[in-house]
Amino acid sequence: MDVRRITINIAGRTYPLNVPVAEEETLRKVGKQIESMIKDFEASFDVRDKQDALAMCALKLGTNAEVFALNNEKNINASNERVQQMNKLLEELEK
């Protein structure tokens, strides 16, 4: 696996990371999204402390991930139910 050393800047701090080349673009994109969220929180809520802005980012990202996971689980369950219904129909047709 090819690994590359990159630097991500978040909240005025530099984070050197060793990442798989395949993940580099994603990590850079996420770093930029976090920076953008920090700026939005600072502007919208008059947040002056970077740690508070980071905590708000973590809360928002965690919430988004949880909502995504719940929706994904619902979709999987609905798909499984449809497959079971189709299997029953096929079994009836075979009789």
C-alpha positions, 0 to 999 in steps of 0.5 A, a space after each residue: 500500500 502506497 502511503 504519502 505524508 500530507 499536512 492538514 491545517 485545522 483551526 490554525 494548527 498543522 497536522 502531519 499525517 501518513 495516509 494511503 494515497 487512495 485516501 489523500 483526496 478525501 482527507 484533504 476535502 474533509 479538512 477543508 469542510 471542517 475549516 469551512 464549518 469552523 468559519 461558519 460557526 464562528 460567524 453564525 454563533 459569535 464563537 471566538 474559541 477554536 475549541 468550541 467551534 471544533 466541538 460544534 463541528 464534531 457534534 454536527 459531523 457525528 449527528 450527520 453520521 448517525 442520521 446517515 447510518 439510521 437511514 442506511 439501516 432503514 433502506 437495507 431493511 426495506 430492501 431485505 423485505 422487498 427481496 423476501 416478498 419477491 422470493 415468495 412470489 417466485 416460489 409461488 410461481 414455481 408451484 
